[in-house]
Amino acid sequence: MSARSDSTVRHWHAEVSTAAKSFEARWTNLALRRVDSALATRLHEQRGLFDQACVTGTADEVELQGAAMCRGWAAAVRAMEQSGEPDDAYMLGSDPTTGLKVAVGHSKASVGRVAELHGQDVVWVTPDEVAGLMASVEAFKFAHAVKQHFPGAEMIKRYASAGS
């Protein structure tokens, strides 16, 4: 067995991150649990084994667990693709008047996926950025007040001639 080195850990972190990105760009772990809960559980357990190997394992253990983690992510992608489960790592919205498209999501891995499917002009924002915008723009303050009084209300169409 070889001693663990920082370069081994860095290498396998990069490999695992690349493998994870192919899944995280499209789906959440919750979606994987719906499609194949046993696979989701095994993937979660493998993540723990890989993390532990990176902290206390030998280089051989890091390599073994890193390769297994990559295979796990590949299995998760295959399962999701075979199930036909739609992407759920982001939400897409568009304004019918201006054509502006906005994608909201947590995982930066989804940015490329969104651009691939919906074009380069889609604006990517995180939920925290949406909250910041809503707190700072007068139009959003009005929308917030309306939604407080009428839960479930939607703003679905703007009329430029009415000044909205």
Steps between C-alpha positions, in 0.01 A plus 500: 500500500625843415479799730228749426621818336330833450541462124311168508216657694490804267499272196209291625305802621524638145394166349205462737395863448498451122294181536258668742453798270341282231229410752473828692460704182164334448359342814483520876564217742130513588413409140745210514331380820164501320638307203730254682517536876743209539745661257463835675580335833804318358626821341463684832687222682773500235544873546571432867753230414676730254509789747640273770767366265603856413543583868658186645558251217801402297546610140372159390184542711441850363535364145272203572226711660538784247458261208197346672354847552542577128328173409221589742439836335501332157243247624284782633509680165407178316212433739362851459534499122336158473212613721436804280493715812503867397770737622413630846824673601367836379177678414454698180274799459442747220334834454258488204531872431878535485602139439740513795575151630621437853623176655500465878706232667755414767752295302738690278540172313162576341614821331643314199198270476263796497701675229514178297122452509369855514771721349779725616272792583336332802585687819612266780413601856505326833204503742699734726548743210125489431433581865745789487333638189155467650613685811651789307276581205172685541313284247598191696390663824155543348497137381602388848215697659246354256625146558484550876130585474419256219713185541534316172439811288704510181619781277453340163470780250612861480322769305741772384212732412374481860839603635584166656 
